[in-house]
Amino acid sequence: MKGSDLKVFRKVNNLTQEQLGDYLGIKKSFISQIESGKCAMPTDKFNKLINNPYGWVTEMITNDGD
C-alpha cells in the first residue's frame, strides 16, 4: 500500500491521523511514517482498515506491496 493512498483515504473519510491510529491500535506517529513512505502498513492493520464496520470508502487503497 502506498502511503499517499492512506493519506487520501483519511482525507476522503474525514479522519485525522490520531483517529485512524486509534481505530487501528497504532500511534499517530506511525500513521505519519506510513504516509511518508518510511514504514509499511502491517498486513493485519491493512485488513482491519479494509474490513472496517464504518462504511469508509476504501477503493483508493490496495495491498500492492508498496
mmJSON file of the N, C-alpha and C atoms, coordinates in Angstrom:
{"data_MODEL":{"atom_site":{
"group_PDB":["ATOM","ATOM","ATOM","ATOM","ATOM","ATOM","ATOM","ATOM","ATOM","ATOM","ATOM","ATOM","ATOM","ATOM","ATOM","ATOM","ATOM","ATOM","ATOM","ATOM","ATOM","ATOM","ATOM","ATOM","ATOM","ATOM","ATOM","ATOM","ATOM","ATOM","ATOM","ATOM","ATOM","ATOM","ATOM","ATOM","ATOM","ATOM","ATOM","ATOM","ATOM","ATOM","ATOM","ATOM","ATOM","ATOM","ATOM","ATOM","ATOM","ATOM","ATOM","ATOM","ATOM","ATOM","ATOM","ATOM","ATOM","ATOM","ATOM","ATOM","ATOM","ATOM","ATOM","ATOM","ATOM","ATOM","ATOM","ATOM","ATOM","ATOM","ATOM","ATOM","ATOM","ATOM","ATOM","ATOM","ATOM","ATOM","ATOM","ATOM","ATOM","ATOM","ATOM","ATOM","ATOM","ATOM","ATOM","ATOM","ATOM","ATOM","ATOM","ATOM","ATOM","ATOM","ATOM","ATOM","ATOM","ATOM","ATOM","ATOM","ATOM","ATOM","ATOM","ATOM","ATOM","ATOM","ATOM","ATOM","ATOM","ATOM","ATOM","ATOM","ATOM","ATOM","ATOM","ATOM","ATOM","ATOM","ATOM","ATOM","ATOM","ATOM","ATOM","ATOM","ATOM","ATOM","ATOM","ATOM","ATOM","ATOM","ATOM","ATOM","ATOM","ATOM","ATOM","ATOM","ATOM","ATOM","ATOM","ATOM","ATOM","ATOM","ATOM","ATOM","ATOM","ATOM","ATOM","ATOM","ATOM","ATOM","ATOM","ATOM","ATOM","ATOM","ATOM","ATOM","ATOM","ATOM","ATOM","ATOM","ATOM","ATOM","ATOM","ATOM","ATOM","ATOM","ATOM","ATOM","ATOM","ATOM","ATOM","ATOM","ATOM","ATOM","ATOM","ATOM","ATOM","ATOM","ATOM","ATOM","ATOM","ATOM","ATOM","ATOM","ATOM","ATOM","ATOM","ATOM","ATOM","ATOM","ATOM","ATOM","ATOM","ATOM","ATOM","ATOM","ATOM","ATOM"],
"id":[1,2,3,4,5,6,7,8,9,10,11,12,13,14,15,16,17,18,19,20,21,22,23,24,25,26,27,28,29,30,31,32,33,34,35,36,37,38,39,40,41,42,43,44,45,46,47,48,49,50,51,52,53,54,55,56,57,58,59,60,61,62,63,64,65,66,67,68,69,70,71,72,73,74,75,76,77,78,79,80,81,82,83,84,85,86,87,88,89,90,91,92,93,94,95,96,97,98,99,100,101,102,103,104,105,106,107,108,109,110,111,112,113,114,115,116,117,118,119,120,121,122,123,124,125,126,127,128,129,130,131,132,133,134,135,136,137,138,139,140,141,142,143,144,145,146,147,148,149,150,151,152,153,154,155,156,157,158,159,160,161,162,163,164,165,166,167,168,169,170,171,172,173,174,175,176,177,178,179,180,181,182,183,184,185,186,187,188,189,190,191,192,193,194,195,196,197,198],
"type_symbol":["N","C","C","N","C","C","N","C","C","N","C","C","N","C","C","N","C","C","N","C","C","N","C","C","N","C","C","N","C","C","N","C","C","N","C","C","N","C","C","N","C","C","N","C","C","N","C","C","N","C","C","N","C","C","N","C","C","N","C","C","N","C","C","N","C","C","N","C","C","N","C","C","N","C","C","N","C","C","N","C","C","N","C","C","N","C","C","N","C","C","N","C","C","N","C","C","N","C","C","N","C","C","N","C","C","N","C","C","N","C","C","N","C","C","N","C","C","N","C","C","N","C","C","N","C","C","N","C","C","N","C","C","N","C","C","N","C","C","N","C","C","N","C","C","N","C","C","N","C","C","N","C","C","N","C","C","N","C","C","N","C","C","N","C","C","N","C","C","N","C","C","N","C","C","N","C","C","N","C","C","N","C","C","N","C","C","N","C","C","N","C","C","N","C","C","N","C","C"],
"label_atom_id":["N","CA","C","N","CA","C","N","CA","C","N","CA","C","N","CA","C","N","CA","C","N","CA","C","N","CA","C","N","CA","C","N","CA","C","N","CA","C","N","CA","C","N","CA","C","N","CA","C","N","CA","C","N","CA","C","N","CA","C","N","CA","C","N","CA","C","N","CA","C","N","CA","C","N","CA","C","N","CA","C","N","CA","C","N","CA","C","N","CA","C","N","CA","C","N","CA","C","N","CA","C","N","CA","C","N","CA","C","N","CA","C","N","CA","C","N","CA","C","N","CA","C","N","CA","C","N","CA","C","N","CA","C","N","CA","C","N","CA","C","N","CA","C","N","CA","C","N","CA","C","N","CA","C","N","CA","C","N","CA","C","N","CA","C","N","CA","C","N","CA","C","N","CA","C","N","CA","C","N","CA","C","N","CA","C","N","CA","C","N","CA","C","N","CA","C","N","CA","C","N","CA","C","N","CA","C","N","CA","C","N","CA","C","N","CA","C","N","CA","C","N","CA","C","N","CA","C","N","CA","C"],
"label_alt_id":[null,null,null,null,null,null,null,null,null,null,null,null,null,null,null,null,null,null,null,null,null,null,null,null,null,null,null,null,null,null,null,null,null,null,null,null,null,null,null,null,null,null,null,null,null,null,null,null,null,null,null,null,null,null,null,null,null,null,null,null,null,null,null,null,null,null,null,null,null,null,null,null,null,null,null,null,null,null,null,null,null,null,null,null,null,null,null,null,null,null,null,null,null,null,null,null,null,null,null,null,null,null,null,null,null,null,null,null,null,null,null,null,null,null,null,null,null,null,null,null,null,null,null,null,null,null,null,null,null,null,null,null,null,null,null,null,null,null,null,null,null,null,null,null,null,null,null,null,null,null,null,null,null,null,null,null,null,null,null,null,null,null,null,null,null,null,null,null,null,null,null,null,null,null,null,null,null,null,null,null,null,null,null,null,null,null,null,null,null,null,null,null,null,null,null,null,null,null],
"label_comp_id":["MET","MET","MET","LYS","LYS","LYS","GLY","GLY","GLY","SER","SER","SER","ASP","ASP","ASP","LEU","LEU","LEU","LYS","LYS","LYS","VAL","VAL","VAL","PHE","PHE","PHE","ARG","ARG","ARG","LYS","LYS","LYS","VAL","VAL","VAL","ASN","ASN","ASN","ASN","ASN","ASN","LEU","LEU","LEU","THR","THR","THR","GLN","GLN","GLN","GLU","GLU","GLU","GLN","GLN","GLN","LEU","LEU","LEU","GLY","GLY","GLY","ASP","ASP","ASP","TYR","TYR","TYR","LEU","LEU","LEU","GLY","GLY","GLY","ILE","ILE","ILE","LYS","LYS","LYS","LYS","LYS","LYS","SER","SER","SER","PHE","PHE","PHE","ILE","ILE","ILE","SER","SER","SER","GLN","GLN","GLN","ILE","ILE","ILE","GLU","GLU","GLU","SER","SER","SER","GLY","GLY","GLY","LYS","LYS","LYS","CYS","CYS","CYS","ALA","ALA","ALA","MET","MET","MET","PRO","PRO","PRO","THR","THR","THR","ASP","ASP","ASP","LYS","LYS","LYS","PHE","PHE","PHE","ASN","ASN","ASN","LYS","LYS","LYS","LEU","LEU","LEU","ILE","ILE","ILE","ASN","ASN","ASN","ASN","ASN","ASN","PRO","PRO","PRO","TYR","TYR","TYR","GLY","GLY","GLY","TRP","TRP","TRP","VAL","VAL","VAL","THR","THR","THR","GLU","GLU","GLU","MET","MET","MET","ILE","ILE","ILE","THR","THR","THR","ASN","ASN","ASN","ASP","ASP","ASP","GLY","GLY","GLY","ASP","ASP","ASP"],
"label_asym_id":["A","A","A","A","A","A","A","A","A","A","A","A","A","A","A","A","A","A","A","A","A","A","A","A","A","A","A","A","A","A","A","A","A","A","A","A","A","A","A","A","A","A","A","A","A","A","A","A","A","A","A","A","A","A","A","A","A","A","A","A","A","A","A","A","A","A","A","A","A","A","A","A","A","A","A","A","A","A","A","A","A","A","A","A","A","A","A","A","A","A","A","A","A","A","A","A","A","A","A","A","A","A","A","A","A","A","A","A","A","A","A","A","A","A","A","A","A","A","A","A","A","A","A","A","A","A","A","A","A","A","A","A","A","A","A","A","A","A","A","A","A","A","A","A","A","A","A","A","A","A","A","A","A","A","A","A","A","A","A","A","A","A","A","A","A","A","A","A","A","A","A","A","A","A","A","A","A","A","A","A","A","A","A","A","A","A","A","A","A","A","A","A","A","A","A","A","A","A"],
"label_entity_id":["1","1","1","1","1","1","1","1","1","1","1","1","1","1","1","1","1","1","1","1","1","1","1","1","1","1","1","1","1","1","1","1","1","1","1","1","1","1","1","1","1","1","1","1","1","1","1","1","1","1","1","1","1","1","1","1","1","1","1","1","1","1","1","1","1","1","1","1","1","1","1","1","1","1","1","1","1","1","1","1","1","1","1","1","1","1","1","1","1","1","1","1","1","1","1","1","1","1","1","1","1","1","1","1","1","1","1","1","1","1","1","1","1","1","1","1","1","1","1","1","1","1","1","1","1","1","1","1","1","1","1","1","1","1","1","1","1","1","1","1","1","1","1","1","1","1","1","1","1","1","1","1","1","1","1","1","1","1","1","1","1","1","1","1","1","1","1","1","1","1","1","1","1","1","1","1","1","1","1","1","1","1","1","1","1","1","1","1","1","1","1","1","1","1","1","1","1","1"],
"label_seq_id":[1,1,1,2,2,2,3,3,3,4,4,4,5,5,5,6,6,6,7,7,7,8,8,8,9,9,9,10,10,10,11,11,11,12,12,12,13,13,13,14,14,14,15,15,15,16,16,16,17,17,17,18,18,18,19,19,19,20,20,20,21,21,21,22,22,22,23,23,23,24,24,24,25,25,25,26,26,26,27,27,27,28,28,28,29,29,29,30,30,30,31,31,31,32,32,32,33,33,33,34,34,34,35,35,35,36,36,36,37,37,37,38,38,38,39,39,39,40,40,40,41,41,41,42,42,42,43,43,43,44,44,44,45,45,45,46,46,46,47,47,47,48,48,48,49,49,49,50,50,50,51,51,51,52,52,52,53,53,53,54,54,54,55,55,55,56,56,56,57,57,57,58,58,58,59,59,59,60,60,60,61,61,61,62,62,62,63,63,63,64,64,64,65,65,65,66,66,66],
"pdbx_PDB_ins_code":[null,null,null,null,null,null,null,null,null,null,null,null,null,null,null,null,null,null,null,null,null,null,null,null,null,null,null,null,null,null,null,null,null,null,null,null,null,null,null,null,null,null,null,null,null,null,null,null,null,null,null,null,null,null,null,null,null,null,null,null,null,null,null,null,null,null,null,null,null,null,null,null,null,null,null,null,null,null,null,null,null,null,null,null,null,null,null,null,null,null,null,null,null,null,null,null,null,null,null,null,null,null,null,null,null,null,null,null,null,null,null,null,null,null,null,null,null,null,null,null,null,null,null,null,null,null,null,null,null,null,null,null,null,null,null,null,null,null,null,null,null,null,null,null,null,null,null,null,null,null,null,null,null,null,null,null,null,null,null,null,null,null,null,null,null,null,null,null,null,null,null,null,null,null,null,null,null,null,null,null,null,null,null,null,null,null,null,null,null,null,null,null,null,null,null,null,null,null],
"Cartn_x":[0.832,0.0,0.878,0.557,1.304,0.821,1.786,1.452,0.566,0.792,-0.036,-1.49,-1.712,-3.08,-3.746,-2.97,-3.522,-3.93,-3.132,-3.463,-4.748,-4.889,-6.123,-7.304,-7.116,-8.16,-8.617,-7.658,-8.0,-8.786,-8.321,-8.973,-10.391,-10.552,-11.875,-12.851,-12.35,-13.195,-13.198,-12.569,-12.586,-12.048,-10.886,-10.246,-8.902,-8.559,-7.227,-6.303,-5.012,-4.06,-4.334,-4.682,-4.949,-6.186,-7.248,-8.458,-8.192,-7.47,-7.164,-6.259,-5.27,-4.386,-5.136,-6.071,-6.879,-7.663,-8.259,-9.026,-8.13,-6.953,-6.068,-5.221,-5.192,-4.386,-2.911,-2.618,-1.234,-1.138,0.063,0.269,0.145,-0.248,-0.352,0.979,2.083,3.402,3.674,3.141,3.323,2.478,1.282,0.459,1.237,1.867,2.671,3.817,4.478,5.58,5.084,3.923,3.344,3.036,2.404,2.033,3.25,4.35,5.554,6.403,5.989,6.711,7.878,8.024,9.144,8.878,7.604,7.217,6.076,5.933,4.838,3.701,2.505,1.339,1.368,1.334,1.28,0.024,0.148,-0.949,-2.205,-2.06,-3.251,-3.969,-3.212,-3.822,-4.47,-3.842,-4.424,-5.779,-5.816,-7.063,-8.144,-7.759,-8.716,-9.267,-8.411,-8.818,-9.815,-9.501,-10.364,-11.718,-11.728,-12.959,-13.618,-13.436,-13.958,-15.49,-16.052,-17.504,-18.177,-17.415,-17.942,-18.379,-18.141,-18.51,-17.592,-16.354,-15.407,-15.113,-14.906,-14.518,-13.088,-12.857,-11.532,-11.001,-11.711,-11.319,-9.964,-9.468,-8.199,-6.99,-7.219,-6.087,-6.095,-4.902,-4.739,-3.503,-3.469,-2.304,-1.405,-0.745,0.067,1.538,1.861,3.232,4.114,3.585,4.387,4.375],
"Cartn_y":[-1.175,0.0,1.24,2.169,3.424,4.356,5.006,5.933,7.071,7.533,8.624,8.191,6.895,6.381,6.4,6.124,6.172,7.595,8.548,9.948,10.344,9.916,10.182,9.521,8.285,7.577,8.398,8.887,9.676,10.92,11.617,12.877,12.62,11.611,11.286,10.905,10.208,9.742,10.674,11.84,12.895,12.41,11.748,11.216,11.895,12.103,12.578,11.374,11.634,10.553,9.926,10.731,10.227,9.324,9.736,8.919,7.571,7.611,6.372,5.489,6.081,5.328,4.683,5.414,4.854,3.645,3.748,2.626,1.41,1.651,0.544,0.046,0.802,0.407,0.703,1.778,2.21,3.715,4.186,5.599,6.488,7.72,8.745,8.876,8.799,8.945,7.817,6.616,5.505,5.715,6.274,6.631,7.611,8.598,9.583,8.916,7.967,7.258,6.43,5.833,5.078,6.032,7.153,8.121,8.705,8.839,9.403,8.352,7.083,6.015,5.454,5.852,5.366,3.979,3.636,2.332,1.765,0.46,-0.211,-0.488,-0.523,-0.866,-2.364,-2.757,-4.189,-4.83,-6.058,-6.745,-6.811,-7.096,-7.197,-5.855,-4.772,-3.433,-3.064,-3.458,-3.219,-3.933,-5.189,-5.951,-5.338,-4.854,-4.196,-2.937,-2.213,-0.993,-1.299,-2.287,-2.659,-3.173,-3.91,-4.537,-3.736,-2.434,-1.591,-1.645,-1.476,-1.51,-0.156,0.849,2.208,2.599,1.732,2.059,3.075,3.18,4.108,3.708,4.695,4.468,3.944,2.769,2.148,1.874,2.293,1.93,2.491,3.506,4.109,3.385,2.411,1.698,0.239,-0.232,-1.623,-2.183,-3.465,-4.121,-4.602,-3.655,-3.97,-4.171,-4.236,-4.498,-3.275,-2.106,-0.863,-0.306],
"Cartn_z":[0.0,0.0,0.0,-0.818,-0.87,0.239,0.859,1.932,1.472,0.245,-0.276,-0.402,-0.677,-0.754,0.624,1.654,3.002,3.364,2.953,3.226,2.506,1.257,0.511,1.22,1.653,2.392,3.598,4.367,5.557,5.204,4.169,3.782,3.268,2.422,1.869,2.984,3.977,5.071,6.275,6.095,7.109,8.456,8.402,9.597,9.834,11.068,11.416,11.561,11.595,11.847,13.207,14.169,15.514,15.522,14.849,14.8,14.128,13.012,12.309,13.164,13.786,14.664,15.815,16.403,17.49,17.002,15.821,15.277,15.025,14.465,14.105,15.276,16.361,17.512,17.321,16.586,16.389,16.643,16.853,17.183,15.945,16.216,15.172,14.427,15.154,14.527,13.53,13.804,12.875,11.623,11.772,10.602,9.737,10.365,9.641,8.881,9.517,8.853,7.673,7.795,6.679,5.527,5.839,4.806,4.1,4.813,4.201,3.502,3.571,2.894,3.675,4.926,5.753,6.332,6.49,7.042,6.208,6.26,5.568,6.549,6.019,6.829,7.124,8.387,8.709,8.098,7.653,6.968,7.826,9.115,9.96,10.08,10.103,10.181,8.849,7.747,6.429,6.328,6.745,6.678,7.564,8.724,9.619,8.964,8.268,7.579,6.466,5.658,4.533,5.015,6.104,6.609,7.721,7.711,8.787,8.851,10.048,10.206,9.98,9.582,9.48,8.071,7.109,5.741,5.085,5.589,4.994,3.556,2.714,1.333,1.327,0.727,0.736,-0.667,-1.689,-3.048,-3.491,-2.792,-3.186,-2.609,-1.732,-1.133,-1.572,-1.901,-2.308,-1.615,-1.457,-0.853,-1.987,-2.625,-3.794,-3.472,-2.188,-1.79,-1.759,-2.049,-1.997,-0.603],
"occupancy":[1.0,1.0,1.0,1.0,1.0,1.0,1.0,1.0,1.0,1.0,1.0,1.0,1.0,1.0,1.0,1.0,1.0,1.0,1.0,1.0,1.0,1.0,1.0,1.0,1.0,1.0,1.0,1.0,1.0,1.0,1.0,1.0,1.0,1.0,1.0,1.0,1.0,1.0,1.0,1.0,1.0,1.0,1.0,1.0,1.0,1.0,1.0,1.0,1.0,1.0,1.0,1.0,1.0,1.0,1.0,1.0,1.0,1.0,1.0,1.0,1.0,1.0,1.0,1.0,1.0,1.0,1.0,1.0,1.0,1.0,1.0,1.0,1.0,1.0,1.0,1.0,1.0,1.0,1.0,1.0,1.0,1.0,1.0,1.0,1.0,1.0,1.0,1.0,1.0,1.0,1.0,1.0,1.0,1.0,1.0,1.0,1.0,1.0,1.0,1.0,1.0,1.0,1.0,1.0,1.0,1.0,1.0,1.0,1.0,1.0,1.0,1.0,1.0,1.0,1.0,1.0,1.0,1.0,1.0,1.0,1.0,1.0,1.0,1.0,1.0,1.0,1.0,1.0,1.0,1.0,1.0,1.0,1.0,1.0,1.0,1.0,1.0,1.0,1.0,1.0,1.0,1.0,1.0,1.0,1.0,1.0,1.0,1.0,1.0,1.0,1.0,1.0,1.0,1.0,1.0,1.0,1.0,1.0,1.0,1.0,1.0,1.0,1.0,1.0,1.0,1.0,1.0,1.0,1.0,1.0,1.0,1.0,1.0,1.0,1.0,1.0,1.0,1.0,1.0,1.0,1.0,1.0,1.0,1.0,1.0,1.0,1.0,1.0,1.0,1.0,1.0,1.0,1.0,1.0,1.0,1.0,1.0,1.0],
"B_iso_or_equiv":[0.0,0.0,0.0,0.0,0.0,0.0,0.0,0.0,0.0,0.0,0.0,0.0,0.0,0.0,0.0,0.0,0.0,0.0,0.0,0.0,0.0,0.0,0.0,0.0,0.0,0.0,0.0,0.0,0.0,0.0,0.0,0.0,0.0,0.0,0.0,0.0,0.0,0.0,0.0,0.0,0.0,0.0,0.0,0.0,0.0,0.0,0.0,0.0,0.0,0.0,0.0,0.0,0.0,0.0,0.0,0.0,0.0,0.0,0.0,0.0,0.0,0.0,0.0,0.0,0.0,0.0,0.0,0.0,0.0,0.0,0.0,0.0,0.0,0.0,0.0,0.0,0.0,0.0,0.0,0.0,0.0,0.0,0.0,0.0,0.0,0.0,0.0,0.0,0.0,0.0,0.0,0.0,0.0,0.0,0.0,0.0,0.0,0.0,0.0,0.0,0.0,0.0,0.0,0.0,0.0,0.0,0.0,0.0,0.0,0.0,0.0,0.0,0.0,0.0,0.0,0.0,0.0,0.0,0.0,0.0,0.0,0.0,0.0,0.0,0.0,0.0,0.0,0.0,0.0,0.0,0.0,0.0,0.0,0.0,0.0,0.0,0.0,0.0,0.0,0.0,0.0,0.0,0.0,0.0,0.0,0.0,0.0,0.0,0.0,0.0,0.0,0.0,0.0,0.0,0.0,0.0,0.0,0.0,0.0,0.0,0.0,0.0,0.0,0.0,0.0,0.0,0.0,0.0,0.0,0.0,0.0,0.0,0.0,0.0,0.0,0.0,0.0,0.0,0.0,0.0,0.0,0.0,0.0,0.0,0.0,0.0,0.0,0.0,0.0,0.0,0.0,0.0,0.0,0.0,0.0,0.0,0.0,0.0],
"pdbx_formal_charge":[null,null,null,null,null,null,null,null,null,null,null,null,null,null,null,null,null,null,null,null,null,null,null,null,null,null,null,null,null,null,null,null,null,null,null,null,null,null,null,null,null,null,null,null,null,null,null,null,null,null,null,null,null,null,null,null,null,null,null,null,null,null,null,null,null,null,null,null,null,null,null,null,null,null,null,null,null,null,null,null,null,null,null,null,null,null,null,null,null,null,null,null,null,null,null,null,null,null,null,null,null,null,null,null,null,null,null,null,null,null,null,null,null,null,null,null,null,null,null,null,null,null,null,null,null,null,null,null,null,null,null,null,null,null,null,null,null,null,null,null,null,null,null,null,null,null,null,null,null,null,null,null,null,null,null,null,null,null,null,null,null,null,null,null,null,null,null,null,null,null,null,null,null,null,null,null,null,null,null,null,null,null,null,null,null,null,null,null,null,null,null,null,null,null,null,null,null,null],
"auth_seq_id":[1,1,1,2,2,2,3,3,3,4,4,4,5,5,5,6,6,6,7,7,7,8,8,8,9,9,9,10,10,10,11,11,11,12,12,12,13,13,13,14,14,14,15,15,15,16,16,16,17,17,17,18,18,18,19,19,19,20,20,20,21,21,21,22,22,22,23,23,23,24,24,24,25,25,25,26,26,26,27,27,27,28,28,28,29,29,29,30,30,30,31,31,31,32,32,32,33,33,33,34,34,34,35,35,35,36,36,36,37,37,37,38,38,38,39,39,39,40,40,40,41,41,41,42,42,42,43,43,43,44,44,44,45,45,45,46,46,46,47,47,47,48,48,48,49,49,49,50,50,50,51,51,51,52,52,52,53,53,53,54,54,54,55,55,55,56,56,56,57,57,57,58,58,58,59,59,59,60,60,60,61,61,61,62,62,62,63,63,63,64,64,64,65,65,65,66,66,66],
"auth_comp_id":["MET","MET","MET","LYS","LYS","LYS","GLY","GLY","GLY","SER","SER","SER","ASP","ASP","ASP","LEU","LEU","LEU","LYS","LYS","LYS","VAL","VAL","VAL","PHE","PHE","PHE","ARG","ARG","ARG","LYS","LYS","LYS","VAL","VAL","VAL","ASN","ASN","ASN","ASN","ASN","ASN","LEU","LEU","LEU","THR","THR","THR","GLN","GLN","GLN","GLU","GLU","GLU","GLN","GLN","GLN","LEU","LEU","LEU","GLY","GLY","GLY","ASP","ASP","ASP","TYR","TYR","TYR","LEU","LEU","LEU","GLY","GLY","GLY","ILE","ILE","ILE","LYS","LYS","LYS","LYS","LYS","LYS","SER","SER","SER","PHE","PHE","PHE","ILE","ILE","ILE","SER","SER","SER","GLN","GLN","GLN","ILE","ILE","ILE","GLU","GLU","GLU","SER","SER","SER","GLY","GLY","GLY","LYS","LYS","LYS","CYS","CYS","CYS","ALA","ALA","ALA","MET","MET","MET","PRO","PRO","PRO","THR","THR","THR","ASP","ASP","ASP","LYS","LYS","LYS","PHE","PHE","PHE","ASN","ASN","ASN","LYS","LYS","LYS","LEU","LEU","LEU","ILE","ILE","ILE","ASN","ASN","ASN","ASN","ASN","ASN","PRO","PRO","PRO","TYR","TYR","TYR","GLY","GLY","GLY","TRP","TRP","TRP","VAL","VAL","VAL","THR","THR","THR","GLU","GLU","GLU","MET","MET","MET","ILE","ILE","ILE","THR","THR","THR","ASN","ASN","ASN","ASP","ASP","ASP","GLY","GLY","GLY","ASP","ASP","ASP"],
"auth_asym_id":["A","A","A","A","A","A","A","A","A","A","A","A","A","A","A","A","A","A","A","A","A","A","A","A","A","A","A","A","A","A","A","A","A","A","A","A","A","A","A","A","A","A","A","A","A","A","A","A","A","A","A","A","A","A","A","A","A","A","A","A","A","A","A","A","A","A","A","A","A","A","A","A","A","A","A","A","A","A","A","A","A","A","A","A","A","A","A","A","A","A","A","A","A","A","A","A","A","A","A","A","A","A","A","A","A","A","A","A","A","A","A","A","A","A","A","A","A","A","A","A","A","A","A","A","A","A","A","A","A","A","A","A","A","A","A","A","A","A","A","A","A","A","A","A","A","A","A","A","A","A","A","A","A","A","A","A","A","A","A","A","A","A","A","A","A","A","A","A","A","A","A","A","A","A","A","A","A","A","A","A","A","A","A","A","A","A","A","A","A","A","A","A","A","A","A","A","A","A"],
"auth_atom_id":["N","CA","C","N","CA","C","N","CA","C","N","CA","C","N","CA","C","N","CA","C","N","CA","C","N","CA","C","N","CA","C","N","CA","C","N","CA","C","N","CA","C","N","CA","C","N","CA","C","N","CA","C","N","CA","C","N","CA","C","N","CA","C","N","CA","C","N","CA","C","N","CA","C","N","CA","C","N","CA","C","N","CA","C","N","CA","C","N","CA","C","N","CA","C","N","CA","C","N","CA","C","N","CA","C","N","CA","C","N","CA","C","N","CA","C","N","CA","C","N","CA","C","N","CA","C","N","CA","C","N","CA","C","N","CA","C","N","CA","C","N","CA","C","N","CA","C","N","CA","C","N","CA","C","N","CA","C","N","CA","C","N","CA","C","N","CA","C","N","CA","C","N","CA","C","N","CA","C","N","CA","C","N","CA","C","N","CA","C","N","CA","C","N","CA","C","N","CA","C","N","CA","C","N","CA","C","N","CA","C","N","CA","C","N","CA","C","N","CA","C","N","CA","C","N","CA","C","N","CA","C"],
"pdbx_PDB_model_num":[1,1,1,1,1,1,1,1,1,1,1,1,1,1,1,1,1,1,1,1,1,1,1,1,1,1,1,1,1,1,1,1,1,1,1,1,1,1,1,1,1,1,1,1,1,1,1,1,1,1,1,1,1,1,1,1,1,1,1,1,1,1,1,1,1,1,1,1,1,1,1,1,1,1,1,1,1,1,1,1,1,1,1,1,1,1,1,1,1,1,1,1,1,1,1,1,1,1,1,1,1,1,1,1,1,1,1,1,1,1,1,1,1,1,1,1,1,1,1,1,1,1,1,1,1,1,1,1,1,1,1,1,1,1,1,1,1,1,1,1,1,1,1,1,1,1,1,1,1,1,1,1,1,1,1,1,1,1,1,1,1,1,1,1,1,1,1,1,1,1,1,1,1,1,1,1,1,1,1,1,1,1,1,1,1,1,1,1,1,1,1,1,1,1,1,1,1,1]
}}}
